[in-house]
Amino acid sequence: MSVRDAVRRAAGTLVHRAWAAIRRAGAITPRSPAGHRFKRLGEGACLAFPTGAIFGEEWIEIGDGTLVGERVSISAGMNPGLDLGPGTVVRIGRSCSIGRGTHIVGHQWIDIGDDVFTGPYVYITDQNHVYDDPDTPIGRQWPRNNPVTIGSGSWLGAGAIILPGTRLGRHTVVAGGAVVRGEFPDHCVLAGVPARVIRSYTPDEGWHLPFLPSGPVTAGPQETPVPLDPAAMPGLPSPHADRDL
């Protein structure tokens, strides 16, 4: 090994050890000063460093053992310094895992149940802009809030968007990139833009694939209804994924 390689290796080792120490020191836990600002930060919970934009901690609850990845933004209210009253605005349950780069933006009420896992860059909000007045810029019109609930045991794939008014049942799978709005039952798989149920569970049938509700697809002079083929749709579970659900 040359002297240059030895110096480079030693410098790299030093940088990585220093960065690991900085990450440990910068993480937010119940025992760190930043952790005391939260309405509740449960035992064993941790927000990894570097964090994203975090404000309104007085209205944010995070349960025991929940891990929040790097650069995750969690906010309560429009901007720091607002008085949002005595209640909680954003609640994340226990034993959750929130993926890197996720944004959770609460203004009225976002409730994420226990054991919820998300991929990276998921976006969850309970507020949307309105465009009622065609003469006023959309960004200047007062937005509307609609609470969001995500059932315990759910999984949200990478890049999923959960819009205001969404209520997901327990053990719901949201495919990566799906845009979700509306109410959905327990034990279902959602995919698409807008998202719809592409697999559901019943005690009699187990996990099963519903047919597409859309119209027939033209095939030459005849029209043939085409059932859902998950293998042909990227990002959806395989036909045998029910074994793992």
Buried (B, 14 or more C-beta within 10 A) or exposed (E): EEEEEEEEEEEEEEEEEEEEEEEEEBBBBBEBEBBEBBBBBBEBBBBBBEBBEBBBBBBBBBBBBBBBBBBBBBBBBBEEEBEBEEEBBBBBBBBBBBBBBBBBBBBBBBBBBBBBBBBBBBBBBBBBEEEEEEEEEEEEEEBBBBBBBBBBBBBBBBBBBBBBBBBBBBBBBBBBBBBBBEEBBBBBBBBBEEBBBBBBBEEEEEBEBEEBEEEEEEEEEEEEEBEBEBEEEEBBBEEEBBEEB
